[in-house]
Amino acid sequence: MANLLDEIAARLIGQAVGVTGTTASWVVYKGWEPETPDQVFSLFETGGLANQSHDGDLLDVPTFQIRVRGASTSTGYPRPGPRSPLLGPRWKG
């Protein structure tokens, strides 16, 4: 099973919103946020909820944060966030 951050990064990259491994526009970073470039998506796991009861089973519910940094508010604000249709119904939190 893929790591949560890997799955989210793959979704952003697959939708042509972000890229990885370069300094191109809207680079996706997992677990850290570099000083440069200015246009980045930084993905972080946020602990989640352990042992949540559901139909008699205990489930771990992972959670995450997407930080969007743009060169200005106008470039960063319209980018997708956790409630964006870009991430799809599976990721709505």
Rosetta blueprint (number, residue, H / E / L):
1 M L
2 A L
3 N L
4 L H
5 L H
6 D H
7 E H
8 I H
9 A H
10 A H
11 R H
12 L H
13 I H
14 G H
15 Q L
16 A L
17 V L
18 G L
19 V E
20 T L
21 G L
22 T L
23 T L
24 A L
25 S L
26 W L
27 V E
28 V E
29 Y E
30 K E
31 G L
32 W L
33 E L
34 P L
35 E L
36 T L
37 P L
38 D L
39 Q L
40 V E
41 F E
42 S E
43 L E
44 F E
45 E E
46 T L
47 G L
48 G L
49 L E
50 A E
51 N E
52 Q E
53 S E
54 H E
55 D L
56 G L
57 D E
58 L E
59 L E
60 D E
61 V E
62 P L
63 T L
64 F E
65 Q E
66 I E
67 R E
68 V E
69 R E
70 G L
71 A L
72 S L
73 T H
74 S H
75 T H
76 G H
77 Y L
78 P L
79 R L
80 P L
81 G L
82 P L
83 R L
84 S L
85 P H
86 L H
87 L H
88 G L
89 P H
90 R H
91 W H
92 K L
93 G L
